[in-house]
Amino acid sequence: MSVALSIAKPADADTEGDLDLSLRDEIRMLGRVLGDTLRDQEGEAMFSLVEQVRRVSARFHREEDEGARHELELMLNGLGPDQTITLVRAFSYFSHLANIAEDQHLLRRTRADKASGAGPRPGTLEHALTHARAAGISVAELRNFFSKGLASPVLTAHPTEVRRRSTMTHEARIAELLAERSRLAPTPEELDAISEELRRRVLTLWQTNLLRKTKLTVLDEVANGLSYYDATFLRELPRLYAALEDRLAAIEGREDAPEVGCFVRTGSWIGGDRDGNPFVTSDVTKQTMRLQSSIAVRFYLDELLALGSELSISTIRVKVSDELLALVDSSPDHSPHRRNEPYRLAVTTIAARLKSTAFRLEVADLAGITEAPNAPPYASAAEFKADLDVIDRSLKANKSGAIARGKLRALRRALDCFGFHLAILDSRQSSDVHERCVAELFEVASPGTNYSGLPEGTRVAMLLRELTTARPLTSPFAKYSTETVGELDMLRTCARIHSIYGPQAMHTCIISKAESVSDMLEVALLLKEVGLVDPAGSSAIDIVPLFETIGDLRNAAKVMEQTFRLPEYRKLVDSRGGMQEVMLGYSDSNKDGGFVTSGWELYKAEIELIEVFKRHGVGLRLFHGRGGSVGRGGGPSYDAILAQPGGAVQGQLRITEQGEIISSKYSNPAVGRGNLEILAAATLEATLLSGDAKAPRDEYLSVMDDLSNAAFAAYRNLVYETPRFEDYFWESTVINEIATLNIGSRPASRKKTRRIDDLRAIPWVFSWAQCRLMLPGWYGFGSAVNQWLEKRPDGLPLLQEMYREWPFFRTQLSNMDMVLSKSSIAIASRYAELVEDRALRESIFGRIRVEHQDAIEALLKIAEQSKLLGSNPLLDRSIRNRFPYIDPLNHVQVGLLRKYRSSDTDERVLQGIQLTINGISAGLRNSG
């Protein structure tokens, strides 16, 4: 059946209500296309079954109706494996298509704001600049911020992205088609063509396998991460800078637009993060950097080719500079047709040198370069940029400034952002591994030395003595364990990357589970062994502790205080520009202590770190290890950054982007540009405007301590102190089945046990999201508020005041509001039925049900809302519109889990479970 697609109204003609209506219409249209595809491919009976399941599921969600539950169970239990898989795929694809429509809706709203002349929305650089100017901040101060600042999204490979790249490519094209419908006012003929391609794309999606058949390798993960550079970063970052430069020039009333500092830089852990991942070896890291560099080189070559085509300027018409002519002298192009086209000849000179550079970088084969030209390679990206600057200056000096603002401007800025390395690659390893390696080095060098058995003070003294000794601790004649050899090889690879690709390529060494001064010095010693730390006191790389657990967060300031008191370490800090980076772990602290306590301990740790760093005159750069979900520290980045304590953002900020959040933020170029702006704008505002933020009252801090202590006790009692809780968790969630998905190279647990302590935070949160409890995002809050109000019966107005006046508290509750809105205690009750021990099931789920209701009631009272998301109707509608399509997947998943766990050997049962995981994840969006 063909589908008649109506023309959407132009964005600038819509009111906000019209825009919301456009979103609903677009979702319905995509639903019709998917429905027609389902009818055509699977038959009318299957289409009717999908609709029937959707209606009954909606009734169950609204009323928790036992009749609806029974009806659903009868329908779903009566399905064959193939019917079940078709049903799951239908609901999964609807969620994917709804996500695309919502992204386009967001872009329409942004364009409508601009077209209407309304003030810029929070989270844009225009909004940040407007507020900065209103606060009396000069353009010179803004330029100084950009020259020294850093706002860096760091992509990680944490496995919660369950989609394949193939499906994401088709979805990207569907997004483009929706944009064309709404923005171009197509003719009827053009509309038919768009409609036809849209149907083709949905059909292709339907016929494409949703799941990977083989497990991802680390280099597969690297390739997936690099796809976002082609999709978004390589082009959108230069555009962001161009818009910012033009805006600053307009404020100053000048015609030229001087470049601002390259303060937004992308980073990556993919291929460098070996904490708990035995598959990240030195060779993998080397190949990772080669792949990254090849993407950059290939992009630059393509842009040079396009630039050469554009610069057909002839000296018959205009003059050129002498330095440009000098560049032309080295051109390998001797065609008489280009004798009077010096810019084209200059571009060929640059392209030839870049191709030679590809051989120096060892990426020529990956970049598709088969023969090395007779041209000197560039020693650095800065040298490459200098040649492009020659072209830029000549154009501007000879009445061609407008041309210089085109492709050349974008290429020059891309080179600033990405160099020859593309992304800053971090190295990360656990402190336990570092300790074992150092202990072995000491033991081999001086047999009988038991470094691991020494007290902390003695360790520190040994490390400092060795750190300032010129002779190496390692010996080429000694035999070391496989682990130590691997770690030293990795760090030698880091040093090699430094020398080949430049110091920006890999300049951060992160220590997981950092707990002491010796953890910091052990890394410094290992870096000295490979030449990245000099015994005289300089370092070529940042040594970054990661404080993860509640105990580590409470100890963070003390560790840094003790470390800064050591003159030997302080020299290393000073050699890095007097800046020390500290990473804070959200995921593990949440798994350790629950959402309330994790957020509060992170906040307090920041306050204490600010004081320590200020006392020692050291600059603080915080690296926030936020996850995608609220249960792992996620939530809106803009609000979270502005809710930091005053002084926590000192012009520089790094933040992890994980799992499915990467694709939701950066697979669409326009959406990606918006998310880059959010990070940049929030960093600017938190740095330059934080003086406007009121420090929290002492009374607020006291209340939060009380709430945190009670919430911590409730959470720990449930998760770590309740007998057989781990049995409940493993039986009532899909944790076992998640491990069968080929979505990541890293194991789900640190050890082969069922202990919650050994489970990684990502599958922990992902599992609770799948069963719709979202427990890590709220548990303990309700009982904490109730206990506090029992002691302070008149205290509710104070909590309400804290919500209104304190950004930290408001952001925490706002995130909890979203999580609770996505949860469903009714659906969660069906997962609880998977627990075989009835007494265990009723005991634990009964406690969870009560706490869930208490959390909702406490939140509504404090936020003064009549319902969840009462202050965010747009998000409320978005989530409610998804329930009829997410809920059936949950019901199907429960039935399939029963079959699979009863030893049903039909491989289609497991496939069905995996497909439901995909669909639920897509529907919830920030699920892991």
N, C-alpha and C positions, 0 to 999 in steps of 0.2 A: 504494500500500500504506500502511495506517495504521501508526503506530508507537506502541507502548505505552511510555509514559514512567514509570519507577519513581519513587517518592517518595524524595528524598534524606533521609538522617538529619539531624535537627537538629544544628547546628554544636556546641552545647554538650554533645552526647552522644558526640561523636567523639573518639577518640584521634588523635594525629598520623598514625598509620598508616591509620586509617579515613579521615582527610581526604584523604590521598594516593590512597586507593582511590576516594573520591568523585570526585576529579579524573579518574581514568582512566575511571570509569563515565560521567562527564558528557561527556568527549571521545568515548567510544564512542557514546553516545546521539546526539550531534550528528552524528557520522559516519554513523550509521544514517539519520538524517533527511535528510542530504545525499545519501546513497546512494539512498534511496527517491525523492528528487526527481530524481536523475540517471536512474534507471530510468524514471520516469514521463515525463520530458521528452525523453530521448534514446534510450531503448530498452535492453533487456537486454544486447544485444551491446556497447553502449558501456560499460555498467556493468562487464561482464566484462573488457573491455579495460583499463579503469582499474585493476582489481584485479590483472590480470596484470602490468601495468607496475610497479605498486607492489611486487609480490613479487620480480620480477627485479631491480629497482633496489635493494631491500634486500639481495639476495644479492651484488650488485656492491659495495655499500658495505662489507659485512662482510668480503668475501674478496678484493676487487679482482680478481675472477675474470674471466679473459679470455673464457670461455664466456658468462658473463653479459653482458659488454660486447658481444659479437657478437650475442647474442640481442636485447639492447636495440636495437642499431642496426638490425637487421632489422625489428623491430616498428615502430620510430618512423619509419624511412625509408619504410615501406610505407603510412603514413597519408596520407590526403588532407588538404588545408588545414582543412576544417571539422572533421574528426575531431581534428586536432591542437589546434585552438582549444578544442574541448569538453574534451579531456583536460587541457589547461592550466587551464581554468577550474575543473575539478573539484578539482585539487590546490591551486589558489590559494585557493579558498573554504574548503577544509579548514583551511588555515593560519590564515585569518582567524577561523574558528570556534574553533579550538584556543586562539587568543590570548584570546578572550572567556572561555572556560572557565578558563584560567589566572588571569585577573584575578579572577574570582569565587572561585576557590580561595584566592587571597591574602586576600580579604576574609573568607572563612570561617575561615581560620587566625587572623586578627586577632580575630574575634569569639570564637572558641573560647578563645583566650588570656585574654580579658577574663572570659568566663563561668567559666573554671576557677579564677580567682583567681591565676593565674600572674603573675609579675612582668611589667611592661610590656616590650615588645620594643624593642631599640635602634632609633632613628630616629623614636620618638614623643616628643611633648612631655612625656608623663607620665614616660617613662624619663629624659629630660633633667632634669626638675624633681626627680625622686627622687635622681639623682646629685648635683645641685647642692646639695640640702638635706643629703645625707650628707657633702658636702665643707664644710659649715658656712656656706654662702652663705645669707644672710637673704632674706626675702621683699622687704624694702625694696631690697636689691641687685638682685634679680630684676626688680622693677618699674622700677628705674633703667635696667637693660639694655633692657627693652622700650620705654622712653620714648625712648631714643637709638639703638636698634638698627635695622638694615635687613637683611632677607632678601628678595631680589627675583629671581624668575624672569623672564627677559626673552625673550619669544617672537620668533623670527626666521623669515623666509620661505625659508630655505635649502632648495632643492628636492630633498628625498629622500622626501617624502610622496607616494606614487603613487596613493593612494585618492581617490575622489571623495567629496564630502560626502554624496551620496545614499546610497551604500553604508554610510557611517559611521553615518548616522541609523538605518538598519535594524539594524545591528550593536548600536547602543546599546539598542534595544528588546529584542533577543535577550538582552542582558545583564540587563535588568530582569526578563525572564521567568525566566531561570535563578535570579535572586535570589529571586523569588517561590516557585519550587519548593522551594528549600532552606530558606527562612526562615519561610514562612507555614504549613507543614504543611497544604496544601490538602486539601479534601474530594475524593472521587473526581470529583464534578461539576466542581469548580474545576480539578482536575488535567487533566481532558479539555479544558477551555477553554484552559488554558495550552498544552497539547500542540498543540491545533488552531492557536492563534495562532503558536506557534513554527514549525510546518510552513508556515504562510502566509508568515511572514517569510523563511524560508530559500528558499521558492519565489520570492518577490519578488526576493530577492537574485540568485537564479539568472537571473531574467529581466531584471535591471538591467545596463546596460553598465558594466563595471568601469573603463573608461578614459575620460578626457576627450577629446572630439573637437576641441576648440579650445584654443589656448594660453592659459594664465592671464594676465590683466593684473595689475598691482600691486594695483588695487582689488579684484580677485577674491581675491588673497592676503590683503588686509585683511579682507574679509568672512569668509574661512575662519578667520583668527585670532580674530576677534570671536565666532565661534560657541562658543568655549570659555568665554566669559564667561556666555552663557546656560546652557551645560551645567554649568559647575562654579563658576567664580570668584565670581560675584555672590552666590551663596548659601552656598557652602562656606567662604569666608573669614570671613564673619560668624559662622558656626557654630564655626569654629576658635577665634576670639577669645572667644566665649561660654564654651566649654568651658575655655579657659585661665583666664579670669577667675573662673569658679566654682571651679576647682581651687585657685587662689591664695587665694580667700576661705575655702575649707575648711581650708587649711593655717593660716590666721590665726585660724580659729574665729569668723568674722564672718558675719552674715546677709546683708549687702549684698555686692555683687561689683563693686568699683570698676573702671572701664575701664582697660585697659593701653594703652600706646602702640601706634600702628598701625605695627608694625615689619615686617609682611609686605606688600609692595606689588608689584603686577605691572607689568611694563614691556614695551615692544615696539620692534622695529626695523622692523616691516612698514609701509612707507609713508614711512619716514624715512631708511632706509639706501640711500644713492645711490652707494656705492662700487662702481664697475663696473656699475651698473645705470642705463642712460640713460633708463629709463622712469619713474624716480622724479623727478618735477619738483616745483616749488613748488606747482603746482595740485593735484597728487596728494597732497602732504603736507597741504595745506589740507583736501582732501576726506577724507583719512584721519582727521583730528581731528574733522571733522564727523560722520563715521560712528561714531567712538568715543563722542563725546558723546551722540549720539542714542540709542545703546544704553543709556547710563547714565540719561538722562532718561526714556526709555520704561519702563525698569525701575522707577525711582522712582515714576512715575505709577501703574503697575500695583500697586505695593506700597501706595501711598497709598489706592488704591481698595479694596484688601483690608483695609487698616487701618481705613478708615472703616466698612466693613461689620462689623468686629469690635468697634469702640468704640461700642456702642449704649447706653452708660452714661447714666443719666438723673439729673438734679439732684433729681428727686423722691426718689431713693434715697441719693445721696451728694453731698458738697460738692465744689467744684472751686476752684482758685486764682484769685485776681484777675487774674494775668497771663494765664491761659488765657482768661478772659472778655474781656480786651482783644484777644486774638487772634480771638475769636469775632466781635467788632464789625465786623471787615473781611470776614466771610464773604459770598460772593455767593449763598448758599443761604438764601432767605427762606421756605422751606416751614414752615407751622405745625406740621407733623408732627415737625419736628426742633427745635422751640423749646426743649425741655427736654433736648436731646442735644448739649451743648456740644463734646464731643470730636469728634463728626462734623462739626460746623460749623467747628471749628478745622482739621480736616483739609481741608475744602473751601477754606478760606482759603489754606492752604499749597499745595494743588494748583493753585489759580488763579495764585499767584505763580510756581510752577514752570513753568506753561504760558507765562507772560509771559517767564520766563527763557529758555525754548526759543527764542523769537524773538530775544532778545539774543545767544544763542549761535549763531544762524543754523542751527538744527537742527529747527525746528518742523515743516517738511515731512517730514523723515526720521523724526521721532517721531510722525507721524500727527496733528499738531495743526493744525487748519485756521483757527481763529479766535483772535485774541489777546484774552484777558479783560482787563477794566479793573482790573488789579492791578499793583502795582509789582514789577518783576523782582528776583530776588536778585542782589546784587552779587558774591556769592561763595558757595561751598559752605558755608563756616562760618556764613554768615547763615541759610541753609536749615537747617543743623543746630541753630542757636539756637532756631528755632521748634519743631523736634521736641523739643528739650530742655524747652521750656515744657510740652508735653504730658507728658513723662516725669516732671518734678518734680511736676506736679499729681496724677498717678496715684499716685506713691509717697507723697505727703503725705496722701492721702485713702483709705488702705487698699486701694489697687489695684495694689500693687507687683508682684504675680504677673502682672497683665495687661501691665504695662510690660515684663516679661521676654519677651514674645512677639514679635509681628511688629514692634512699635516698636523693640525692642532691635536686631533684625536690620537694620532699615532705617537706624537711626542709625549702626550700625557700618559698613554698606555705604557710607554717605555719607563716613565717615572714610577708607575704603579707596580709593574710586573718584572722589570729588568730581564735578566736571562734565566731567572729561577721560577717565575710565574707566581708562586706562593711561598711564604715563609713556612718551612717545614720544621715542626717541633720534634724534639727527641724526648721520649718519656719512658722511665723505668721505675720499678718499685725500689724503695730504700732497702728492703730485705736483700735484693739481688746485689745492690751496691755494697752492702755490708759484707756479704759472703765473698765477693770478689776482692775487696780490700783485705779482708782477713786472710785470704789465700795468698795474696801478694806478700803480706808481712810474714806469713808462715814460711813461704818458700825462700824469702830473702834472709830470714833469721829463724831457722827451725826451732820449734818449741814455743814460739810466740802464739799466745792464745788471745788474739785481738777481741774476738766476740765475747770472751769471758771477762773483759776488763770493765771497770766502772767508767762512766761517761767522762769524767775529768781526765783520766789517764788516756782514754781514746783521743780526746781533743788534743792533748799535748803531743801524742805520737803523730797525729795527722798534721798538725801545724809544723812540727819539725821536718817532716818529710815534704810538706808542701813548699817549704822555702829552701829545699836542697836541690842543687842543680842536677845531681846525678839521677838517672831514672831508677825507679824501684823495680821495674820489670827487667827481665834478662832474656835475650834471644836464645839462651842455652837451657833455660828452665822449661819444665813441662807443667802446664796448667790444665785445670778442668775445662770441660767443654763450655760450661757456663761462663767462666772468666775469659776464655779465648773469644767467645761470642760477644761479650760486652766490650772488650778492648777493640775487636774488629769493628763493632758498631761505631765507637767513638773515633776510630781512625777514619772511618767513612765520613763522619761528620766533618773532620778536619779536611779531608780531601774535597768534600763539597764546598767548604769554605774557600779553598784555594781556586777551584775551577769556576764556580758560579758566582762567587762574591760573598762577602760577609752577611748580606741580607738573606741569603738562601736558607741558612740554618743557624740561628743565633740564640736558641732557647733550649735548655736542658732541664726538664721537669722531673721532680722527685715525688713520686706517689708515696703516700703514707709517711710523709715527713713528720717526725716526732721530736727531733733533737738537733743540737748544733752539729753533732758528729755526722748526721745524715747529710747536712750541707757540705761539710768538709770532705767527706768521702767522695762526693762527686767532683769537687775541686781537684782532689788528688788524682782521680782517674783521668780528668781532663788534662792535668799536667803531664801525665804519661804519654799523651798523644799530641802534645804541643799546643793545646788550646788555652792553657793557663801557663803563664810564665812564672818561674820561682821568684822573680823580682817583684811580682805583685800585680800583674795585669792579666786580664782575661779577655778572650775573643768571643766569649759566649755568656749569656745570662744563666745564672744558676737559680732555679725557681722552685721553692718548696710548695708542695700541694698539701694543704691541711684539709682532711676529708671527714673524719669522724667527729662526733660531738666533743670527745676528749681532746682531739687534735686542735679543733677550733678554739677551745678554752685555753689551750697551751700556746697558741700561735704567737701572741705578742711576747710572751716570755722567751720563746726560742729566738725570735728575731732580736730582742733586746740583748740576749747573751751573745748572739752572733756578731752584732754590730760593735760590741765591746772588744772584739778581737782585732787588733791592728792589721793582722795579715789578711783577714777577710775584708775589712773595710777598704783596703787598697784595691781589692778586686772590684768592689762596688764603685769606687771612685773611677776606676779605669773604664767603667761602663757608663760614664756620664753622671755618676752619683744617683743613679736610678736602680731600685731593686724591685723586681716583680714578685708578687705573691699570688698564688692561685688558691682559690677557695672552692671546695667541693660541695656541690648541692646534693647530688644524688646519694652519695654514701652517707652524708650526715642525715639525710631524710630517712633512709632505711634504718639508720642507727637509732635515731631519736624521734622520728615523726615530724610532720610538716610544721607544726607550731614551734617546736623547740629548734629544729634545724634553721628556720628563718630567723629566729631570735638570736641564736648563737652566732650565726653568720653576721648579723647586724652588730652585735656586741664585739665580735672579733675585729670587725672593721674599725670601730671606734677606738679600740685598744691599739690596733696597728697604726692608726693615724697619729696617736699620741707618741708612740715609740719612734716612728719615723721622723716626726717633727722634732723630737728631743735630740735625735742624732743628725739632723740636717740631711736626711736622705729622702729622695723623691720616691713616692709610692705609686707603683702601677699595679692595679688589681686585675687579675685574670679570673673571670667568673665562669666556673665550670657548670653552667646551667644546662639542664636537659630540655627535652621538648615538652614534656608534660609538667603540670604543676607539682605532681608528686616527685619530680626530679628537679624542681627549682625553675620550671618554665613559667609561661605566662607572658603577657605583653612586655616586650623589652623596654619600650619607652618609659612606661610607668615604673618598672623595676629599677631602671637606672636613676631616675629622678627621686626615687624613694630611698636612695643610699644616704647614709649619714653625711653631714657636711664635711667636705675635705676628702671624701673617699675617692672622688674622681678628680684627679689632679692633671687634667688635660689628656690623660692616656688611659685607655681601657681596652681590654681584650675580653671576648666572650665566645663560648663554644656554641656552635650550631650543630645539632645532632639529629640523626635518624631521618624520619619522614618530615621533620621541620625544614630540613635543607631543601627538599623538593618543593614544599609548599611556599617557601620564601623566595627561592631563586630559580626555579625552572621557567617561570614566566618573566621575560626581561623587564616589563613595566612594573610588575609586582616586586621583582628583585631590586630595581632602582629605588622603589619606595622603602623597602626594608633597609637598604644601605643608608638612605637618608635618615631613617628613624634612629639608627645607631649613631650616626654623625651628629644629628641635632641634639640627641639626649646627652652625648658626651660634651658638646659645647655648652648646653644649658647648665648641666650639673657642675661644670668647671667655672664658668664665668658668672652664673647667676645664683650660685648656691648660697651666696650671702643673704639672698632674700628669704631663704628657707629658715623657718624657726627651729631652733634646737628643741628636741623633745623635753618636756617638763620632767623633773625628777619623779613626779607622781606617775607619769606614764611609764617610765622605766621600771618602777616598782611593781606596777600592775602587770606588766609584761613578764617580769620575773616570776610572779605568782602564777600567772596563766601557763607559762612555759613549764614550770616545775610540775604542775598538776597534769598537763597534757603529756609530758614526758613519762610520768609514772603510769598513766593510763595506757599509753602506747606500748611501753616496754612490758607492762604486765600482760597485755594481750599477746604480743608477738614473741617475746623472749622468755616469759615466765609461765605462760599457760601450758600445762602438760599436753603434749601431742599437737601443739598448734601447727608445727610443720607438716604433720599428716593432713590436717584440715586444708592447709594451703595447697599442698601438692595434689590433693584429690578434688578440690573445688575450683581449681583454675586450670588453664591450659599450659601451665609451665612445662610439663613433659613434652607436649606436642609442639610448643614453640621451638624446641630444640631440633625438631625435624625439618624446620623451614630453612632453606638455603639463603639466609639473609645476612650472613656475616661470617667472617673468618675466625672470630674469637669465641672461645667456649663460654657457655652461659654461667658456669660456676668456676670459682678459683680452684676448688678441690672437688673430687668426685664423692660428694656427700649430699644429703638432703637438708643440711643445716642452713638456716636463714643467714647466719653469719657468713657462710662461704658463697652464698648466691650473689651474683652481681646485681647492682641496683637496677640496671636496665630491664632485664627479664622480670625482676620483682615487680616493678611498676607496670610494665607491659601486661603482665598476667592479670593484675587487679583491674586494669582498664578493660580487658577483654570480657571479664565477667560483670562489668558495669558497676563495680563497687567503688573503684577509684580510692580505695582505703588509704593509701599513703598520702592523699591530698587533703584529708580532713580529720582522720581518726584522732581522738583525744581532745579536740577543741570543745565539743559540747559539754563533756564532763568537767573540763577545766573551768569553763564559764559558770556552770552551775555551782561548782564548789566555791568559786570566788564570790558569787552572789549570795551564797549561804552565809559567808562571813561578812559580806557587805550588802545587806538587803537594799540599801539605798544607792548602790553603786552603778546601776544601769545607766543613768545620765552621764557618768564619767566615761564609761565604755563608748557611749554614743559620741561624746565629745572627742575621744581619741580617734574614732573613725572619721569624723569630720575634719579634724585639725592635723592629724599626723599621717603623712603620706605612706610611711612604712606600714602602719597598722591597716590603713585603708587598702593598700595594695595586696596585703596578705589575705584580707577578707574578700576582696574582689576576685582574686584567683580561686579561693575556696568556693565562692559563689558559682563560678563557671564549672568547677569540678562537680559540685553537688548537683548542678543542673543536668549534667551529662550522665549522672549515675541513675540507677533504677533498682531500688530495693526489691521490687517485684521480680525483675529478671534475675537479680542476684540470688533470690531464694531458690530459683530453679538450679543454679550451679551448686548451691549448698546441698541439694538433694543428691549430688554425686558422691558425697561423703558417706561411706558405707556404715560407719558407726553412728547410729542414730543419736545416742546420748552426746557424743562429741559434736555432732552436727548441730543439734538443738542448743547445746550450751554455748558454743562459740558464735553461731549465727545469731542467736538471741541477743547476745551482748552487742554484736555489730549493728543489729537492727535498732536497738535502743540508742546507741551512740550516734547512729546516722540521723535519727529523728532529733536527738538533742542538739546535734551540730546545726541542723537546718533551723531549728527554733531559735538558737542562740544567735545565729547569723542574722536572721530576719529582725530580731529585736534590736540588735546593735546597729544594723544598717538602716533601721526604720523602713523596712520594705514589707509589703503585704505578700510577696511571693519571691521566689528565687529569680535573679536577674531582673528584678523590678525596675532597677535604674538603667538597664541596658536592653531596651525592647528589641533592638535590631538583632543582637546576639541571641536573645531569647527566642525570637521567631526562627532564626537560623537553626538552632538546636532542635526546637520542637518540630520543624518541618522535616528533620532527618529521622526522627524516631520511627515513623512507619516503615522505614527502609533499613534501619540498623537493627531494630528489635527482632524482626524475623530471622536475621542472621544469628542472633544470640540463641533463639529457640532451636534453630537447626543445629547449631554448634553443640548444645547440650545433648540432643538426641544422638548426634554422631559420636560424641565423647563416650556415651554409654555403650554404643556398639563397639567402638574401637577398644575400649578397656575390658570388654567382655570377650576379647580375643577374636573379634571379627577380622579375618585375614584379607578381606576384599580391599585391595589397594585404593579403590575409589572412596572408601570411608575416610582414610587418612587424607586423601586429596581434598575431600569435602571439608574436613576440619581446617586444613591449610587455607582453603579459599575463604572460609568464614573469618579466619584471622585477618586476612587481607581486607575483606570488606568492612569489618568492624573498625579496623585501624583507619581506613579511609573515611568512614563516616564520622569518627570522633576527631579526626585530624591530629590533635596533639595527644596521642595515646601513650607514647613511650618515652 
